[in-house]
Amino acid sequence: MQIKKVVVIGSGTMGSGIAAHLCNANIPVTLLDLKTEISEQARDRIHKSKPPLLLDKSKINNIKVGNINDNFDTVKDADWVVEAVVERIDIKQDIYEKIFKERKKGAIVSSNTSSIPIKVLSEKLTAEEKKDFCITHFFNPVRYMGLLEIVKNENNDLDKINSLKKFCEIELGKGAIVCNDTPGFLGNRIGVFAMQIAMTEAFKMKLSIEEADAIFGRPMGIPKTGVFGLYDLIGIDLMADVLKSFIKELSKDDPFQEVAKEIPLVKKLIETGYTGRKGKGGFYRVNKTGSTKVMEAINLGTGDYFASKKINIQSDKADLKSLISRDDKFGEYAWSVISKIIKYASSLVPSITKNFNDIDEAMRLGFNWAKGPFEMLEEIGVELFFNKIDDFKGNIFLENLYKSKNQNFYGSRQKYTEIETFGKAKKKALSIDGNSSAQIYRFNDFNIVEFTTKANALDYNSMDALKKATDKPLIIINESMQFSAGVNLSYTMEFAEKGDFKSIEKFIRYFQETCKHLKYSDYPVISAPSGLTLGGGFEVMVQSNFVASHTNIVVGLVETIVGLIPAGGGCKEMLARWLDTKEAKNDPHYASLKVFDIIGYGKTATSPTEAEPIKYLRPVDKKIMNRNSLLEVSKKILEDNKNFKAPTETKFNLAGISVKKKMVKILEGLYNDKIILEHGVIVGKELATVLSGGDTQIDKNLSEDDLFKLELDSFMKLIKTKETQDRIKHTLATGKPLIN
Ligand code: NAD
């Protein structure tokens, strides 16, 4: 069975997301709604979406739109019809009747329902129709969330389900997990339960919402929005509907019932329009008085808002064992929440899935957790867990584990896919090496480096690991949200605040030396980025010999935004790429000016399609929809390059002062038009010095080391200025850079 044409019915949040993603996979798709205006508006929303749902906005018109009365005959040609209308069984069943009358024989029909069991959805279908009907539950936003839950019914043609699964894996890049027909399937059943536990325990233990979010966040390997932040993001009213549906669908003795009970404060928030970020605010709100904005947090006891406090739990590393063993309210809260999640998840095996491992994977792919409940249990350790846990009678999984005391109960990972993922591979490493910022996994014929810091920010140790791992072919890859958000700015600022610029210089030199080493070592180096690949992260990628990039990347050189310039080879490599063009051969100023524009504005690209015209990525770089495949593709590159020879060093012919003058003129124009401030001119002039080649002429060959030196000198001048330091401090404190 081949899927060449798709019709999506219902053009709301999910239908439009699914249609956009089919467009990303170059599959012709038609989006139908009650009226054509509605699906047209949906297309408009897709076009304007942020972060963008499309890899290539120019393809927007590949999504055809229409309405279910005049354009229903499009269903006749479709190989797959996805229903994504409102969560109402009567409306859904009417649509199925219409679809099955029109669809071509054998075409798949699926529903995106989040809560209606397949046995209810399909109760009116004939046995023949049921063969081709299933649930395909995508997560929002569809382009970015990895999870797709597929729910079968008893009549399904299994070959067809398997080919749909393959299509969704390979063409759409999803982690497709087949699961049982139980409420909330895997992701929402555990994910929403976890949120409710985190919330109700915070009420019980009288924690502030900032304290709860500080624990139920990065320390537990959960996104930093935490629980109350996530509630605000999803919508407090929407969460209330989700809970009502769980209460209705689940048995009376399910522990979910207890934590899904209505909470008076939450009810009041909804009634007064405090539905979260889309409303007047939620658990958090921004209070504007005059021109000042203050982030406020609600007091769970009184319902009053106070200026939000930053919580420092004095531990930045995700280390569950020490977290749950802490002798304070944070340790108590963490243990209470984690143990209840583990207890609940394990009590549902095998009823929601016989593979407990799939629950963990659903939490990674659908909620961006670093680890699911069973891996948390593995990390805590079977012994410590059973020493601390109170009652687990009737929980067959835990009872068996208690008897076996088998610390290695986990086994392999990512069983839902046949792809040889990095997650699977790292468990098979011959040995593990590394330091506090990166792990090195050693195999017979290659190494892997995985960065392990927050947002994978790079420091001296990250470079050390990279350098050490080039004794064999090297693949740089990781499983976290970001490839690398850049150099660790707080690490740099610690030196700057002490006036220890020597240490900063030493670090930048080592960064340059390592990147040069990556490029010219005897063995090939491959970067496999996904997510943020910015600044120093980009410099590591761009100085690797090969790139296998996920289609969800945000890539670019953003240093100027914090008052710096790229100094790890970013300027050098972008110059090399732009010098290697037809235009640059005819115009000695072309490359310098192009790169000045790109780096000067700190341009980023949000997909490979956007990255190629800027030359952040090259046509030869591999671009892959399924993140799980990055390792296989990287290994294939190694195989295809058995006779790898390091490249010869690039020579740079740059125009020097004549092109720098042009750049300075541009800066003056921007300053006069008040687009940049005085310090922007200073940063721009340093960038101009580097990109013009400094004191040089067009017929003089500059080496890579000459360019590195220019980058370093300018970087050091800028990091010593108070304005740049202030910008960095502001970015570190707020998570956002100052504009202009
Ligand atoms: P939505 O309210 O944003 O959109 C529903 C769309 O269906 C609307 O555009 C509406 O005009 C249209 N519609 C209603 N009746 C129709 C009909 N008879 N024919 C054609 N179109 C019709 O809803 P949504 O959030 O996109 O949810 C759609 C489905 O996906 C639901 O089953 C929901 O449970 C499920 N879901 C939602 C999310 C989420 O995060 N929003 C996530 C996963 C699954």
Boltz pocket constraint, residues with backbone or C-beta under 6 A from the ligand:
constraints:
  - pocket:
      binder: B
      contacts: [[A, 9], [A, 10], [A, 11], [A, 12], [A, 13], [A, 14], [A, 15], [A, 32], [A, 33], [A, 34], [A, 38], [A, 68], [A, 83], [A, 84], [A, 85], [A, 86], [A, 87], [A, 88], [A, 91], [A, 95], [A, 112], [A, 113], [A, 114], [A, 115], [A, 137], [A, 138], [A, 139], [A, 140]]
      max_distance: 6.0
